[in-house]
Amino acid sequence: MATITLRVDDRDHQLIRDYAKLKKTSVSDLMRNAVIEKIEDDIDLENFDRVLAAEEKTHSLDDVKKELGL
């Protein structure tokens, strides 16, 4: 298993430790999960942007309501 070092000031260090304790997890798990979630969010956003850009036509909410008879 690899190790990554993160440098933070004393205030942030205490905040991170306290938050991990509050969540009943280790600092390592907290940081790993936060980074992985951020990466997944960025990938989701990139995929959304790509799909949206590929759409040829958009529809207004009113048009969709009319189409569905709402």
C-alpha positions in Angstrom: 0.0 0.0 0.0 1.3 3.4 -0.9 1.4 6.5 1.3 0.6 10.1 0.4 1.7 12.9 2.6 -0.5 16.0 3.0 0.8 19.1 4.7 -1.7 21.3 6.6 -1.4 23.9 9.2 -2.2 23.2 12.8 -5.7 24.6 12.7 -6.7 22.4 9.7 -5.0 19.4 11.2 -7.1 19.7 14.4 -10.3 20.3 12.3 -9.6 17.2 10.2 -8.9 15.1 13.3 -11.9 16.3 15.1 -14.2 15.7 12.1 -12.8 12.2 11.6 -13.5 11.4 15.3 -17.0 12.8 15.0 -17.6 10.6 12.0 -16.0 7.6 13.8 -13.5 7.0 11.1 -9.8 7.4 10.7 -8.2 10.5 9.2 -6.8 8.2 6.4 -10.2 6.9 5.5 -11.8 10.3 5.7 -9.2 11.8 3.3 -9.2 8.9 0.9 -13.0 8.9 0.7 -13.1 12.7 0.2 -10.6 12.6 -2.6 -12.3 9.6 -4.3 -15.7 11.3 -4.1 -14.2 14.5 -5.6 -12.7 12.5 -8.5 -16.0 10.7 -9.1 -17.9 14.0 -9.1 -15.5 15.5 -11.6 -15.9 12.5 -13.9 -19.7 12.7 -13.6 -19.7 16.4 -14.5 -17.3 15.8 -17.5 -19.6 13.0 -18.7 -22.7 15.2 -18.3 -21.0 18.1 -20.2 -20.0 15.8 -23.0 -23.5 14.3 -23.3 -25.1 17.7 -23.1 -22.8 19.1 -25.8 -23.7 16.1 -28.1 -27.5 16.9 -27.8 -28.7 18.4 -31.0 -32.0 19.8 -29.7 -33.2 21.0 -26.3 -36.7 21.3 -25.1 -38.2 23.8 -22.7 -40.1 22.6 -19.6 -43.3 24.0 -21.1 -42.8 22.0 -24.3 -42.2 18.8 -22.4 -45.3 19.4 -20.3 -47.4 19.9 -23.4 -45.9 16.8 -25.0 -46.7 14.7 -21.9 -50.2 16.2 -21.5 -49.3 17.7 -18.1 
